Amino acid sequence: MKQKITISLPVNTERCRAKAMKIAAGVGGVKSVGIEEEKNHLVVKGEGIDSIKLMKGIKKRFKCANIHTIEKEEKK
């Protein structure tokens, strides 16, 4: 099952963006990671992503991170 997880995250500098993307990419099942700069969102796409494990890693570095949306797509 494909997933798209959007996390609200205060990323102000390029270093913070890179760190957030590196943390997200290290979680199992993640296929791609991106930043929506105008909305301060981290977008993670993949299959079978453990959202709890993802948020534990993100919250260690960024205390005020929150899950904005989780979208699931069934394979046809």
PDB file of N, H, CA, C and O in Angstrom:
ATOM      1  N   MET A   1       0.840  -1.171   0.000  1.00  0.00           N
ATOM      2  CA  MET A   1       0.000   0.000   0.000  1.00  0.00           C
ATOM      3  C   MET A   1       0.891   1.241   0.000  1.00  0.00           C
ATOM      4  O   MET A   1       1.740   1.403   0.876  1.00  0.00           O
ATOM      5  N   LYS A   2       0.695   2.107  -0.977  1.00  0.00           N
ATOM      6  H   LYS A   2       0.005   1.976  -1.689  1.00  0.00           H
ATOM      7  CA  LYS A   2       1.471   3.333  -1.078  1.00  0.00           C
ATOM      8  C   LYS A   2       0.935   4.360  -0.086  1.00  0.00           C
ATOM      9  O   LYS A   2      -0.265   4.429   0.177  1.00  0.00           O
ATOM     10  N   GLN A   3       1.858   5.155   0.456  1.00  0.00           N
ATOM     11  H   GLN A   3       2.833   5.098   0.242  1.00  0.00           H
ATOM     12  CA  GLN A   3       1.485   6.185   1.417  1.00  0.00           C
ATOM     13  C   GLN A   3       2.149   7.506   1.054  1.00  0.00           C
ATOM     14  O   GLN A   3       3.230   7.540   0.465  1.00  0.00           O
ATOM     15  N   LYS A   4       1.475   8.589   1.419  1.00  0.00           N
ATOM     16  H   LYS A   4       0.597   8.560   1.897  1.00  0.00           H
ATOM     17  CA  LYS A   4       2.048   9.921   1.323  1.00  0.00           C
ATOM     18  C   LYS A   4       1.799  10.587   2.669  1.00  0.00           C
ATOM     19  O   LYS A   4       0.652  10.840   3.040  1.00  0.00           O
ATOM     20  N   ILE A   5       2.875  10.871   3.399  1.00  0.00           N
ATOM     21  H   ILE A   5       3.806  10.666   3.098  1.00  0.00           H
ATOM     22  CA  ILE A   5       2.774  11.470   4.719  1.00  0.00           C
ATOM     23  C   ILE A   5       3.307  12.893   4.634  1.00  0.00           C
ATOM     24  O   ILE A   5       4.421  13.123   4.165  1.00  0.00           O
ATOM     25  N   THR A   6       2.492  13.852   5.096  1.00  0.00           N
ATOM     26  H   THR A   6       1.587  13.665   5.477  1.00  0.00           H
ATOM     27  CA  THR A   6       2.893  15.251   5.117  1.00  0.00           C
ATOM     28  C   THR A   6       3.072  15.668   6.568  1.00  0.00           C
ATOM     29  O   THR A   6       2.162  15.522   7.386  1.00  0.00           O
ATOM     30  N   ILE A   7       4.267  16.194   6.883  1.00  0.00           N
ATOM     31  H   ILE A   7       5.006  16.312   6.219  1.00  0.00           H
ATOM     32  CA  ILE A   7       4.600  16.582   8.244  1.00  0.00           C
ATOM     33  C   ILE A   7       4.824  18.084   8.281  1.00  0.00           C
ATOM     34  O   ILE A   7       5.608  18.623   7.499  1.00  0.00           O
ATOM     35  N   SER A   8       4.128  18.763   9.200  1.00  0.00           N
ATOM     36  H   SER A   8       3.491  18.325   9.835  1.00  0.00           H
ATOM     37  CA  SER A   8       4.314  20.186   9.407  1.00  0.00           C
ATOM     38  C   SER A   8       5.581  20.370  10.228  1.00  0.00           C
ATOM     39  O   SER A   8       5.716  19.806  11.314  1.00  0.00           O
ATOM     40  N   LEU A   9       6.515  21.169   9.696  1.00  0.00           N
ATOM     41  H   LEU A   9       6.405  21.627   8.814  1.00  0.00           H
ATOM     42  CA  LEU A   9       7.853  21.219  10.266  1.00  0.00           C
ATOM     43  C   LEU A   9       8.473  22.599  10.052  1.00  0.00           C
ATOM     44  O   LEU A   9       8.450  23.108   8.932  1.00  0.00           O
ATOM     45  N   PRO A  10       9.029  23.218  11.104  1.00  0.00           N
ATOM     46  CA  PRO A  10       9.666  24.523  10.925  1.00  0.00           C
ATOM     47  C   PRO A  10      11.087  24.367  10.387  1.00  0.00           C
ATOM     48  O   PRO A  10      12.027  24.200  11.164  1.00  0.00           O
ATOM     49  N   VAL A  11      11.250  24.420   9.078  1.00  0.00           N
ATOM     50  H   VAL A  11      10.486  24.556   8.447  1.00  0.00           H
ATOM     51  CA  VAL A  11      12.578  24.313   8.464  1.00  0.00           C
ATOM     52  C   VAL A  11      12.932  25.661   7.857  1.00  0.00           C
ATOM     53  O   VAL A  11      12.431  26.026   6.793  1.00  0.00           O
ATOM     54  N   ASN A  12      13.794  26.393   8.538  1.00  0.00           N
ATOM     55  H   ASN A  12      14.201  26.096   9.402  1.00  0.00           H
ATOM     56  CA  ASN A  12      14.129  27.749   8.115  1.00  0.00           C
ATOM     57  C   ASN A  12      15.425  27.820   7.321  1.00  0.00           C
ATOM     58  O   ASN A  12      15.576  28.689   6.462  1.00  0.00           O
ATOM     59  N   THR A  13      16.352  26.927   7.596  1.00  0.00           N
ATOM     60  H   THR A  13      16.229  26.222   8.294  1.00  0.00           H
ATOM     61  CA  THR A  13      17.648  26.983   6.923  1.00  0.00           C
ATOM     62  C   THR A  13      17.843  25.753   6.046  1.00  0.00           C
ATOM     63  O   THR A  13      17.140  24.752   6.187  1.00  0.00           O
ATOM     64  N   GLU A  14      18.794  25.846   5.156  1.00  0.00           N
ATOM     65  H   GLU A  14      19.365  26.659   5.042  1.00  0.00           H
ATOM     66  CA  GLU A  14      19.104  24.722   4.264  1.00  0.00           C
ATOM     67  C   GLU A  14      19.626  23.531   5.065  1.00  0.00           C
ATOM     68  O   GLU A  14      19.366  22.380   4.715  1.00  0.00           O
ATOM     69  N   ARG A  15      20.352  23.807   6.124  1.00  0.00           N
ATOM     70  H   ARG A  15      20.564  24.742   6.408  1.00  0.00           H
ATOM     71  CA  ARG A  15      20.884  22.739   6.982  1.00  0.00           C
ATOM     72  C   ARG A  15      19.750  21.963   7.657  1.00  0.00           C
ATOM     73  O   ARG A  15      19.800  20.735   7.738  1.00  0.00           O
ATOM     74  N   CYS A  16      18.731  22.674   8.139  1.00  0.00           N
ATOM     75  H   CYS A  16      18.691  23.671   8.073  1.00  0.00           H
ATOM     76  CA  CYS A  16      17.571  22.018   8.765  1.00  0.00           C
ATOM     77  C   CYS A  16      16.814  21.174   7.749  1.00  0.00           C
ATOM     78  O   CYS A  16      16.380  20.064   8.061  1.00  0.00           O
ATOM     79  N   ARG A  17      16.654  21.692   6.538  1.00  0.00           N
ATOM     80  H   ARG A  17      17.005  22.593   6.284  1.00  0.00           H
ATOM     81  CA  ARG A  17      15.967  20.936   5.482  1.00  0.00           C
ATOM     82  C   ARG A  17      16.709  19.647   5.170  1.00  0.00           C
ATOM     83  O   ARG A  17      16.103  18.582   5.045  1.00  0.00           O
ATOM     84  N   ALA A  18      18.023  19.752   5.046  1.00  0.00           N
ATOM     85  H   ALA A  18      18.515  20.617   5.148  1.00  0.00           H
ATOM     86  CA  ALA A  18      18.834  18.572   4.730  1.00  0.00           C
ATOM     87  C   ALA A  18      18.768  17.545   5.856  1.00  0.00           C
ATOM     88  O   ALA A  18      18.688  16.345   5.593  1.00  0.00           O
ATOM     89  N   LYS A  19      18.799  17.998   7.095  1.00  0.00           N
ATOM     90  H   LYS A  19      18.863  18.973   7.309  1.00  0.00           H
ATOM     91  CA  LYS A  19      18.752  17.096   8.242  1.00  0.00           C
ATOM     92  C   LYS A  19      17.397  16.375   8.310  1.00  0.00           C
ATOM     93  O   LYS A  19      17.345  15.171   8.564  1.00  0.00           O
ATOM     94  N   ALA A  20      16.311  17.112   8.083  1.00  0.00           N
ATOM     95  H   ALA A  20      16.353  18.090   7.877  1.00  0.00           H
ATOM     96  CA  ALA A  20      14.976  16.514   8.103  1.00  0.00           C
ATOM     97  C   ALA A  20      14.827  15.474   7.003  1.00  0.00           C
ATOM     98  O   ALA A  20      14.254  14.408   7.228  1.00  0.00           O
ATOM     99  N   MET A  21      15.339  15.776   5.817  1.00  0.00           N
ATOM    100  H   MET A  21      15.805  16.642   5.634  1.00  0.00           H
ATOM    101  CA  MET A  21      15.238  14.839   4.705  1.00  0.00           C
ATOM    102  C   MET A  21      16.090  13.594   4.954  1.00  0.00           C
ATOM    103  O   MET A  21      15.692  12.488   4.588  1.00  0.00           O
ATOM    104  N   LYS A  22      17.247  13.766   5.566  1.00  0.00           N
ATOM    105  H   LYS A  22      17.570  14.665   5.863  1.00  0.00           H
ATOM    106  CA  LYS A  22      18.120  12.632   5.868  1.00  0.00           C
ATOM    107  C   LYS A  22      17.481  11.705   6.899  1.00  0.00           C
ATOM    108  O   LYS A  22      17.556  10.483   6.769  1.00  0.00           O
ATOM    109  N   ILE A  23      16.853  12.283   7.923  1.00  0.00           N
ATOM    110  H   ILE A  23      16.792  13.276   8.028  1.00  0.00           H
ATOM    111  CA  ILE A  23      16.175  11.482   8.944  1.00  0.00           C
ATOM    112  C   ILE A  23      15.038  10.688   8.313  1.00  0.00           C
ATOM    113  O   ILE A  23      14.895   9.493   8.571  1.00  0.00           O
ATOM    114  N   ALA A  24      14.229  11.348   7.487  1.00  0.00           N
ATOM    115  H   ALA A  24      14.345  12.319   7.277  1.00  0.00           H
ATOM    116  CA  ALA A  24      13.082  10.692   6.854  1.00  0.00           C
ATOM    117  C   ALA A  24      13.525   9.602   5.891  1.00  0.00           C
ATOM    118  O   ALA A  24      12.884   8.554   5.810  1.00  0.00           O
ATOM    119  N   ALA A  25      14.599   9.831   5.168  1.00  0.00           N
ATOM    120  H   ALA A  25      15.119  10.682   5.234  1.00  0.00           H
ATOM    121  CA  ALA A  25      15.081   8.848   4.195  1.00  0.00           C
ATOM    122  C   ALA A  25      15.612   7.588   4.869  1.00  0.00           C
ATOM    123  O   ALA A  25      15.676   6.532   4.238  1.00  0.00           O
ATOM    124  N   GLY A  26      15.992   7.683   6.134  1.00  0.00           N
ATOM    125  H   GLY A  26      15.940   8.540   6.646  1.00  0.00           H
ATOM    126  CA  GLY A  26      16.530   6.539   6.855  1.00  0.00           C
ATOM    127  C   GLY A  26      15.478   5.572   7.356  1.00  0.00           C
ATOM    128  O   GLY A  26      15.826   4.488   7.824  1.00  0.00           O
ATOM    129  N   VAL A  27      14.214   5.919   7.276  1.00  0.00           N
ATOM    130  H   VAL A  27      13.931   6.800   6.896  1.00  0.00           H
ATOM    131  CA  VAL A  27      13.126   5.055   7.736  1.00  0.00           C
ATOM    132  C   VAL A  27      12.792   4.038   6.650  1.00  0.00           C
ATOM    133  O   VAL A  27      12.779   4.371   5.465  1.00  0.00           O
ATOM    134  N   GLY A  28      12.525   2.810   7.050  1.00  0.00           N
ATOM    135  H   GLY A  28      12.536   2.539   8.013  1.00  0.00           H
ATOM    136  CA  GLY A  28      12.220   1.747   6.103  1.00  0.00           C
ATOM    137  C   GLY A  28      10.961   2.010   5.298  1.00  0.00           C
ATOM    138  O   GLY A  28       9.958   2.475   5.840  1.00  0.00           O
ATOM    139  N   GLY A  29      11.009   1.715   4.012  1.00  0.00           N
ATOM    140  H   GLY A  29      11.824   1.337   3.572  1.00  0.00           H
ATOM    141  CA  GLY A  29       9.856   1.848   3.134  1.00  0.00           C
ATOM    142  C   GLY A  29       9.756   3.182   2.421  1.00  0.00           C
ATOM    143  O   GLY A  29       8.900   3.344   1.551  1.00  0.00           O
ATOM    144  N   VAL A  30      10.599   4.139   2.761  1.00  0.00           N
ATOM    145  H   VAL A  30      11.294   4.008   3.468  1.00  0.00           H
ATOM    146  CA  VAL A  30      10.540   5.472   2.152  1.00  0.00           C
ATOM    147  C   VAL A  30      11.164   5.428   0.763  1.00  0.00           C
ATOM    148  O   VAL A  30      12.297   4.975   0.597  1.00  0.00           O
ATOM    149  N   LYS A  31      10.419   5.900  -0.231  1.00  0.00           N
ATOM    150  H   LYS A  31       9.499   6.268  -0.096  1.00  0.00           H
ATOM    151  CA  LYS A  31      10.894   5.945  -1.616  1.00  0.00           C
ATOM    152  C   LYS A  31      11.374   7.334  -2.008  1.00  0.00           C
ATOM    153  O   LYS A  31      12.364   7.466  -2.729  1.00  0.00           O
ATOM    154  N   SER A  32      10.675   8.388  -1.535  1.00  0.00           N
ATOM    155  H   SER A  32       9.871   8.281  -0.950  1.00  0.00           H
ATOM    156  CA  SER A  32      11.094   9.756  -1.867  1.00  0.00           C
ATOM    157  C   SER A  32      10.735  10.706  -0.732  1.00  0.00           C
ATOM    158  O   SER A  32       9.790  10.486   0.024  1.00  0.00           O
ATOM    159  N   VAL A  33      11.530  11.774  -0.644  1.00  0.00           N
ATOM    160  H   VAL A  33      12.299  11.952  -1.259  1.00  0.00           H
ATOM    161  CA  VAL A  33      11.342  12.790   0.384  1.00  0.00           C
ATOM    162  C   VAL A  33      11.455  14.149  -0.289  1.00  0.00           C
ATOM    163  O   VAL A  33      12.328  14.361  -1.129  1.00  0.00           O
ATOM    164  N   GLY A  34      10.569  15.067   0.081  1.00  0.00           N
ATOM    165  H   GLY A  34       9.860  14.894   0.764  1.00  0.00           H
ATOM    166  CA  GLY A  34      10.608  16.408  -0.486  1.00  0.00           C
ATOM    167  C   GLY A  34      10.154  17.449   0.515  1.00  0.00           C
ATOM    168  O   GLY A  34       9.587  17.124   1.558  1.00  0.00           O
ATOM    169  N   ILE A  35      10.414  18.710   0.183  1.00  0.00           N
ATOM    170  H   ILE A  35      10.875  18.974  -0.664  1.00  0.00           H
ATOM    171  CA  ILE A  35      10.030  19.831   1.042  1.00  0.00           C
ATOM    172  C   ILE A  35       9.104  20.755   0.266  1.00  0.00           C
ATOM    173  O   ILE A  35       9.400  21.119  -0.872  1.00  0.00           O
ATOM    174  N   GLU A  36       7.986  21.136   0.871  1.00  0.00           N
ATOM    175  H   GLU A  36       7.745  20.841   1.796  1.00  0.00           H
ATOM    176  CA  GLU A  36       7.127  22.193   0.337  1.00  0.00           C
ATOM    177  C   GLU A  36       7.472  23.440   1.141  1.00  0.00           C
ATOM    178  O   GLU A  36       6.955  23.633   2.242  1.00  0.00           O
ATOM    179  N   GLU A  37       8.339  24.285   0.599  1.00  0.00           N
ATOM    180  H   GLU A  37       8.759  24.129  -0.295  1.00  0.00           H
ATOM    181  CA  GLU A  37       8.877  25.421   1.338  1.00  0.00           C
ATOM    182  C   GLU A  37       7.829  26.464   1.711  1.00  0.00           C
ATOM    183  O   GLU A  37       7.882  27.026   2.805  1.00  0.00           O
ATOM    184  N   GLU A  38       6.880  26.729   0.817  1.00  0.00           N
ATOM    185  H   GLU A  38       6.837  26.272  -0.071  1.00  0.00           H
ATOM    186  CA  GLU A  38       5.894  27.765   1.097  1.00  0.00           C
ATOM    187  C   GLU A  38       4.964  27.391   2.249  1.00  0.00           C
ATOM    188  O   GLU A  38       4.395  28.271   2.896  1.00  0.00           O
ATOM    189  N   LYS A  39       4.807  26.105   2.506  1.00  0.00           N
ATOM    190  H   LYS A  39       5.269  25.391   1.980  1.00  0.00           H
ATOM    191  CA  LYS A  39       3.931  25.643   3.584  1.00  0.00           C
ATOM    192  C   LYS A  39       4.700  25.069   4.764  1.00  0.00           C
ATOM    193  O   LYS A  39       4.093  24.693   5.766  1.00  0.00           O
ATOM    194  N   ASN A  40       6.022  24.994   4.667  1.00  0.00           N
ATOM    195  H   ASN A  40       6.516  25.299   3.852  1.00  0.00           H
ATOM    196  CA  ASN A  40       6.863  24.375   5.703  1.00  0.00           C
ATOM    197  C   ASN A  40       6.428  22.945   5.987  1.00  0.00           C
ATOM    198  O   ASN A  40       6.218  22.571   7.141  1.00  0.00           O
ATOM    199  N   HIS A  41       6.293  22.147   4.931  1.00  0.00           N
ATOM    200  H   HIS A  41       6.464  22.451   3.994  1.00  0.00           H
ATOM    201  CA  HIS A  41       5.901  20.753   5.054  1.00  0.00           C
ATOM    202  C   HIS A  41       6.985  19.840   4.493  1.00  0.00           C
ATOM    203  O   HIS A  41       7.614  20.138   3.478  1.00  0.00           O
ATOM    204  N   LEU A  42       7.184  18.734   5.176  1.00  0.00           N
ATOM    205  H   LEU A  42       6.673  18.491   6.001  1.00  0.00           H
ATOM    206  CA  LEU A  42       8.046  17.659   4.700  1.00  0.00           C
ATOM    207  C   LEU A  42       7.130  16.593   4.124  1.00  0.00           C
ATOM    208  O   LEU A  42       6.229  16.125   4.821  1.00  0.00           O
ATOM    209  N   VAL A  43       7.329  16.196   2.879  1.00  0.00           N
ATOM    210  H   VAL A  43       8.061  16.576   2.313  1.00  0.00           H
ATOM    211  CA  VAL A  43       6.476  15.222   2.209  1.00  0.00           C
ATOM    212  C   VAL A  43       7.273  13.937   2.017  1.00  0.00           C
ATOM    213  O   VAL A  43       8.322  13.936   1.373  1.00  0.00           O
ATOM    214  N   VAL A  44       6.761  12.836   2.584  1.00  0.00           N
ATOM    215  H   VAL A  44       5.908  12.837   3.107  1.00  0.00           H
ATOM    216  CA  VAL A  44       7.427  11.540   2.520  1.00  0.00           C
ATOM    217  C   VAL A  44       6.513  10.579   1.777  1.00  0.00           C
ATOM    218  O   VAL A  44       5.342  10.436   2.132  1.00  0.00           O
ATOM    219  N   LYS A  45       7.041   9.910   0.737  1.00  0.00           N
ATOM    220  H   LYS A  45       7.991  10.026   0.449  1.00  0.00           H
ATOM    221  CA  LYS A  45       6.260   8.951  -0.044  1.00  0.00           C
ATOM    222  C   LYS A  45       6.954   7.600  -0.004  1.00  0.00           C
ATOM    223  O   LYS A  45       8.183   7.522   0.009  1.00  0.00           O
ATOM    224  N   GLY A  46       6.149   6.526   0.017  1.00  0.00           N
ATOM    225  H   GLY A  46       5.152   6.590   0.007  1.00  0.00           H
ATOM    226  CA  GLY A  46       6.713   5.191   0.010  1.00  0.00           C
ATOM    227  C   GLY A  46       5.663   4.134   0.256  1.00  0.00           C
ATOM    228  O   GLY A  46       4.462   4.392   0.172  1.00  0.00           O
ATOM    229  N   GLU A  47       6.137   2.935   0.562  1.00  0.00           N
ATOM    230  H   GLU A  47       7.112   2.725   0.630  1.00  0.00           H
ATOM    231  CA  GLU A  47       5.244   1.808   0.813  1.00  0.00           C
ATOM    232  C   GLU A  47       5.526   1.223   2.183  1.00  0.00           C
ATOM    233  O   GLU A  47       6.676   0.926   2.505  1.00  0.00           O
ATOM    234  N   GLY A  48       4.494   1.054   2.991  1.00  0.00           N
ATOM    235  H   GLY A  48       3.559   1.295   2.729  1.00  0.00           H
ATOM    236  CA  GLY A  48       4.635   0.434   4.303  1.00  0.00           C
ATOM    237  C   GLY A  48       5.474   1.240   5.281  1.00  0.00           C
ATOM    238  O   GLY A  48       6.232   0.667   6.064  1.00  0.00           O
ATOM    239  N   ILE A  49       5.349   2.560   5.247  1.00  0.00           N
ATOM    240  H   ILE A  49       4.733   3.026   4.611  1.00  0.00           H
ATOM    241  CA  ILE A  49       6.124   3.424   6.136  1.00  0.00           C
ATOM    242  C   ILE A  49       5.527   3.364   7.541  1.00  0.00           C
ATOM    243  O   ILE A  49       4.314   3.485   7.712  1.00  0.00           O
ATOM    244  N   ASP A  50       6.379   3.177   8.536  1.00  0.00           N
ATOM    245  H   ASP A  50       7.364   3.078   8.397  1.00  0.00           H
ATOM    246  CA  ASP A  50       5.956   3.200   9.932  1.00  0.00           C
ATOM    247  C   ASP A  50       5.962   4.657  10.384  1.00  0.00           C
ATOM    248  O   ASP A  50       7.021   5.228  10.648  1.00  0.00           O
ATOM    249  N   SER A  51       4.769   5.257  10.473  1.00  0.00           N
ATOM    250  H   SER A  51       3.910   4.793  10.259  1.00  0.00           H
ATOM    251  CA  SER A  51       4.676   6.683  10.779  1.00  0.00           C
ATOM    252  C   SER A  51       5.141   6.995  12.197  1.00  0.00           C
ATOM    253  O   SER A  51       5.646   8.088  12.452  1.00  0.00           O
ATOM    254  N   ILE A  52       4.981   6.064  13.111  1.00  0.00           N
ATOM    255  H   ILE A  52       4.571   5.176  12.904  1.00  0.00           H
ATOM    256  CA  ILE A  52       5.431   6.281  14.488  1.00  0.00           C
ATOM    257  C   ILE A  52       6.951   6.336  14.544  1.00  0.00           C
ATOM    258  O   ILE A  52       7.516   7.212  15.199  1.00  0.00           O
ATOM    259  N   LYS A  53       7.611   5.416  13.870  1.00  0.00           N
ATOM    260  H   LYS A  53       7.152   4.704  13.338  1.00  0.00           H
ATOM    261  CA  LYS A  53       9.075   5.411  13.825  1.00  0.00           C
ATOM    262  C   LYS A  53       9.592   6.675  13.128  1.00  0.00           C
ATOM    263  O   LYS A  53      10.589   7.259  13.551  1.00  0.00           O
ATOM    264  N   LEU A  54       8.915   7.085  12.072  1.00  0.00           N
ATOM    265  H   LEU A  54       8.105   6.611  11.728  1.00  0.00           H
ATOM    266  CA  LEU A  54       9.285   8.295  11.355  1.00  0.00           C
ATOM    267  C   LEU A  54       9.197   9.514  12.271  1.00  0.00           C
ATOM    268  O   LEU A  54      10.120  10.327  12.311  1.00  0.00           O
ATOM    269  N   MET A  55       8.098   9.645  13.001  1.00  0.00           N
ATOM    270  H   MET A  55       7.347   8.985  12.969  1.00  0.00           H
ATOM    271  CA  MET A  55       7.908  10.802  13.871  1.00  0.00           C
ATOM    272  C   MET A  55       8.859  10.791  15.070  1.00  0.00           C
ATOM    273  O   MET A  55       9.275  11.855  15.529  1.00  0.00           O
ATOM    274  N   LYS A  56       9.208   9.618  15.582  1.00  0.00           N
ATOM    275  H   LYS A  56       8.870   8.754  15.209  1.00  0.00           H
ATOM    276  CA  LYS A  56      10.180   9.556  16.679  1.00  0.00           C
ATOM    277  C   LYS A  56      11.512  10.142  16.248  1.00  0.00           C
ATOM    278  O   LYS A  56      12.126  10.913  16.986  1.00  0.00           O
ATOM    279  N   GLY A  57      11.957   9.780  15.060  1.00  0.00           N
ATOM    280  H   GLY A  57      11.458   9.153  14.460  1.00  0.00           H
ATOM    281  CA  GLY A  57      13.212  10.300  14.533  1.00  0.00           C
ATOM    282  C   GLY A  57      13.160  11.793  14.275  1.00  0.00           C
ATOM    283  O   GLY A  57      14.110  12.513  14.582  1.00  0.00           O
ATOM    284  N   ILE A  58      12.046  12.266  13.706  1.00  0.00           N
ATOM    285  H   ILE A  58      11.274  11.681  13.457  1.00  0.00           H
ATOM    286  CA  ILE A  58      11.897  13.689  13.393  1.00  0.00           C
ATOM    287  C   ILE A  58      11.790  14.510  14.682  1.00  0.00           C
ATOM    288  O   ILE A  58      12.390  15.580  14.787  1.00  0.00           O
ATOM    289  N   LYS A  59      11.027  14.011  15.662  1.00  0.00           N
ATOM    290  H   LYS A  59      10.540  13.142  15.576  1.00  0.00           H
ATOM    291  CA  LYS A  59      10.807  14.760  16.906  1.00  0.00           C
ATOM    292  C   LYS A  59      12.060  14.878  17.761  1.00  0.00           C
ATOM    293  O   LYS A  59      12.157  15.794  18.578  1.00  0.00           O
ATOM    294  N   LYS A  60      13.028  13.967  17.593  1.00  0.00           N
ATOM    295  H   LYS A  60      12.948  13.223  16.930  1.00  0.00           H
ATOM    296  CA  LYS A  60      14.277  14.097  18.333  1.00  0.00           C
ATOM    297  C   LYS A  60      14.989  15.389  17.959  1.00  0.00           C
ATOM    298  O   LYS A  60      15.585  16.047  18.812  1.00  0.00           O
ATOM    299  N   ARG A  61      14.926  15.746  16.688  1.00  0.00           N
ATOM    300  H   ARG A  61      14.442  15.212  15.996  1.00  0.00           H
ATOM    301  CA  ARG A  61      15.632  16.929  16.188  1.00  0.00           C
ATOM    302  C   ARG A  61      14.734  18.157  16.142  1.00  0.00           C
ATOM    303  O   ARG A  61      15.172  19.259  16.474  1.00  0.00           O
ATOM    304  N   PHE A  62      13.478  17.976  15.732  1.00  0.00           N
ATOM    305  H   PHE A  62      13.122  17.082  15.462  1.00  0.00           H
ATOM    306  CA  PHE A  62      12.528  19.075  15.580  1.00  0.00           C
ATOM    307  C   PHE A  62      11.367  18.846  16.540  1.00  0.00           C
ATOM    308  O   PHE A  62      10.453  18.080  16.233  1.00  0.00           O
ATOM    309  N   LYS A  63      11.392  19.493  17.688  1.00  0.00           N
ATOM    310  H   LYS A  63      12.134  20.115  17.938  1.00  0.00           H
ATOM    311  CA  LYS A  63      10.423  19.248  18.762  1.00  0.00           C
ATOM    312  C   LYS A  63       8.989  19.581  18.380  1.00  0.00           C
ATOM    313  O   LYS A  63       8.066  18.922  18.859  1.00  0.00           O
ATOM    314  N   CYS A  64       8.774  20.567  17.546  1.00  0.00           N
ATOM    315  H   CYS A  64       9.524  21.102  17.157  1.00  0.00           H
ATOM    316  CA  CYS A  64       7.403  21.001  17.250  1.00  0.00           C
ATOM    317  C   CYS A  64       6.891  20.462  15.909  1.00  0.00           C
ATOM    318  O   CYS A  64       6.082  21.114  15.249  1.00  0.00           O
ATOM    319  N   ALA A  65       7.354  19.287  15.511  1.00  0.00           N
ATOM    320  H   ALA A  65       8.011  18.757  16.047  1.00  0.00           H
ATOM    321  CA  ALA A  65       6.875  18.654  14.277  1.00  0.00           C
ATOM    322  C   ALA A  65       5.557  17.932  14.539  1.00  0.00           C
ATOM    323  O   ALA A  65       5.376  17.321  15.592  1.00  0.00           O
ATOM    324  N   ASN A  66       4.644  18.005  13.584  1.00  0.00           N
ATOM    325  H   ASN A  66       4.790  18.502  12.728  1.00  0.00           H
ATOM    326  CA  ASN A  66       3.341  17.341  13.682  1.00  0.00           C
ATOM    327  C   ASN A  66       2.978  16.728  12.342  1.00  0.00           C
ATOM    328  O   ASN A  66       3.322  17.258  11.285  1.00  0.00           O
ATOM    329  N   ILE A  67       2.275  15.599  12.401  1.00  0.00           N
ATOM    330  H   ILE A  67       1.996  15.169  13.259  1.00  0.00           H
ATOM    331  CA  ILE A  67       1.770  14.993  11.168  1.00  0.00           C
ATOM    332  C   ILE A  67       0.588  15.822  10.688  1.00  0.00           C
ATOM    333  O   ILE A  67      -0.368  16.041  11.432  1.00  0.00           O
ATOM    334  N   HIS A  68       0.655  16.280   9.451  1.00  0.00           N
ATOM    335  H   HIS A  68       1.431  16.102   8.847  1.00  0.00           H
ATOM    336  CA  HIS A  68      -0.413  17.083   8.872  1.00  0.00           C
ATOM    337  C   HIS A  68      -1.439  16.182   8.193  1.00  0.00           C
ATOM    338  O   HIS A  68      -2.632  16.297   8.474  1.00  0.00           O
ATOM    339  N   THR A  69      -1.005  15.290   7.305  1.00  0.00           N
ATOM    340  H   THR A  69      -0.036  15.197   7.076  1.00  0.00           H
ATOM    341  CA  THR A  69      -1.905  14.340   6.653  1.00  0.00           C
ATOM    342  C   THR A  69      -1.195  13.029   6.371  1.00  0.00           C
ATOM    343  O   THR A  69       0.026  12.982   6.217  1.00  0.00           O
ATOM    344  N   ILE A  70      -1.989  11.958   6.306  1.00  0.00           N
ATOM    345  H   ILE A  70      -2.981  11.995   6.431  1.00  0.00           H
ATOM    346  CA  ILE A  70      -1.523  10.660   5.840  1.00  0.00           C
ATOM    347  C   ILE A  70      -2.511  10.181   4.789  1.00  0.00           C
ATOM    348  O   ILE A  70      -3.686   9.962   5.085  1.00  0.00           O
ATOM    349  N   GLU A  71      -2.035  10.022   3.571  1.00  0.00           N
ATOM    350  H   GLU A  71      -1.080  10.200   3.331  1.00  0.00           H
ATOM    351  CA  GLU A  71      -2.879   9.556   2.475  1.00  0.00           C
ATOM    352  C   GLU A  71      -2.433   8.164   2.082  1.00  0.00           C
ATOM    353  O   GLU A  71      -1.239   7.906   1.932  1.00  0.00           O
ATOM    354  N   LYS A  72      -3.396   7.262   1.914  1.00  0.00           N
ATOM    355  H   LYS A  72      -4.366   7.471   2.036  1.00  0.00           H
ATOM    356  CA  LYS A  72      -3.084   5.884   1.525  1.00  0.00           C
ATOM    357  C   LYS A  72      -3.732   5.585   0.180  1.00  0.00           C
ATOM    358  O   LYS A  72      -4.869   5.979  -0.083  1.00  0.00           O
ATOM    359  N   GLU A  73      -2.981   4.877  -0.669  1.00  0.00           N
ATOM    360  H   GLU A  73      -2.058   4.558  -0.456  1.00  0.00           H
ATOM    361  CA  GLU A  73      -3.487   4.468  -1.969  1.00  0.00           C
ATOM    362  C   GLU A  73      -3.382   2.963  -2.079  1.00  0.00           C
ATOM    363  O   GLU A  73      -2.312   2.398  -1.851  1.00  0.00           O
ATOM    364  N   GLU A  74      -4.463   2.311  -2.420  1.00  0.00           N
ATOM    365  H   GLU A  74      -5.332   2.770  -2.605  1.00  0.00           H
ATOM    366  CA  GLU A  74      -4.467   0.869  -2.627  1.00  0.00           C
ATOM    367  C   GLU A  74      -3.931   0.560  -4.021  1.00  0.00           C
ATOM    368  O   GLU A  74      -4.231   1.281  -4.972  1.00  0.00           O
ATOM    369  N   LYS A  75      -3.151  -0.493  -4.150  1.00  0.00           N
ATOM    370  H   LYS A  75      -2.907  -1.079  -3.377  1.00  0.00           H
ATOM    371  CA  LYS A  75      -2.688  -0.934  -5.474  1.00  0.00           C
ATOM    372  C   LYS A  75      -3.844  -1.589  -6.200  1.00  0.00           C
ATOM    373  O   LYS A  75      -4.645  -2.302  -5.596  1.00  0.00           O
ATOM    374  N   LYS A  76      -3.930  -1.344  -7.500  1.00  0.00           N
ATOM    375  H   LYS A  76      -3.279  -0.765  -7.991  1.00  0.00           H
ATOM    376  CA  LYS A  76      -5.015  -1.942  -8.286  1.00  0.00           C
ATOM    377  C   LYS A  76      -4.480  -3.007  -9.195  1.00  0.00           C
ATOM    378  O   LYS A  76      -5.242  -3.626  -9.937  1.00  0.00           O
TER     379      LYS A  76
END
